[in-house]
Amino acid sequence: RTAHPPAPEGRNAGGRRQALMKTLLGLLLALFFLPAAAIQDVPLADLPPEARQTLQLVKQGGPFPHRRDGVVFGNFERLLPIKPRGYYREYTVPTPGLRHRGARRIVSGDQAEYYYTNDHYQTFRRIRE
C-alpha cells in the first residue's frame, strides 16, 4: 500500500475551521455581553423645546400624539445599558416642518432615566435634569 499525502486544503483545514469557529464565537459573545458604550449627558435646557414638551408628557403619562408612543424599545443597537425586554419605552419628539414622525425620540427606562436621540437610535444622550 502506498500512503497518499493529504490534499493541500485538508492538511490544516480542521485547525483553520476551529480557529474560525472560535473567532465567530468570540464575536457573538462580545456582541451580547459587552457593556454599552459610555453615554454622554445632555442638560434638559439644551434639548429642543419639542423634546422638553415630550418629556413632560412622558412624566405625566400622556396624552401622546402618536399611536406608537409608549411602545417597547428593544435596544437592538445595544447602545443603552442592557436590560430585560420591556424595560425601555420610546416616544416621538416632533420635528417642526415634518408630516411624519421623524428621527427624534425620547427613550425612558423603568428607573426614571431618560435618553434623547435625534438620529433615530444611532446615538443617545442621557437627559440630565
N, C-alpha and C positions, 0 to 999 in steps of 0.2 A: 504494500500500500504506500501510496505517495501522499504525504501531507500537503495540502494546498494552503498557501498563505491566505489570511483573511482579506476580504475586499477592503480597499482603502477606507471607505466610509465606515466599515464595521469595526475597524481597529479601535477607535475611541468613541464610537457613536454612543455607547452606553454611558460613558463618562460625560460626554457633552450633553446628552439628554438629561442626565441627572443634574448637571450644573444649571441648565436652563430651567428645570423644574424648581430648583432651589431659589433661583433668581425671581421667577414668577411668584413663588410663594412669599418671598420677602416683600415684593411689591404689593401684593394683596394685603399682607399683614400691616404694612405701613399705611396703606390707604384706609384701613378700617380702625387702626388703633393709635395712630399718631394724634397728639392733641391738636386742636385748631390753632392756627397762627394767631399771634397777638393781634388783638383788635384795638384800634385807636379809639379814643373817646371823642365825642363832639358835644360841646356845650349846647344845651337846649336853645339858648339865644341865637346860636349860629345856624340853626336849621331854618329852612324856608318857612314862611308863615303857614303854608298848607300842611307841612309836617307837624308843626306845633298844634294846629287845629285837629289833625288826625289823632295825635297822641292824646289830646283831651277827650276825644270821642272814645278811644280805646279804654281810657281810665274810667269813664262814666258808663261804659257798656253799650254805647251806641246812642242814637240810631246811626247805622252805616249806610253810605250812599251806594255802595257796590255790593252786589249779591255774593261775591266771593270774599268779601271782608270777613275775617274771623275763621277762615279755613285753616286746616293744619298745614304748617310749613314743614316740609320734610327734611330740610337741611342737607339735601343730597350733595351739595357742593362741599359740605363739611367745613365751612368757614366759621361757623359759630361753634361754641363748645358742644361736644357730643352729648346728647340727652336722649331719653326714650322718645319714640314716636308719639306725637300728640303734645309734647312739651311746648313747642313753638306754634304761634298763630301769626298769620300775615294780614296786613291791612293796606289798602291802597292810599297813597298820598297823591291827590290830584295834581296834575301838571297844567298850568294855565295854557289855553290855546289848543289842547288836545281833546279829541272827542272820544278817545279810548282810555283805558286805564294807565297807559304809560309805563315807565320803568321804576318809578319811585314807590318804595314800600317802607312800612314800619313793621318789624317783627317783634312780637312780645314773647317773653318766656314766662313760665308758671311762677317764677320767683320775683315777678315785677321788675324784670330787666327788659330794656327796650333797645332795639337796634334800628338804624336807618341805613337804607341803601338807595342810591339814586341811579344805579346802573343795573337794575334787575338782577340782584343777587351776586354780582361779580365781586363786589366789595361791601363791607359792613363797617359801621362805626357805632359804638355803644353810646347811647344818649346819656349824657351827664346832666342831671337836673340841679 
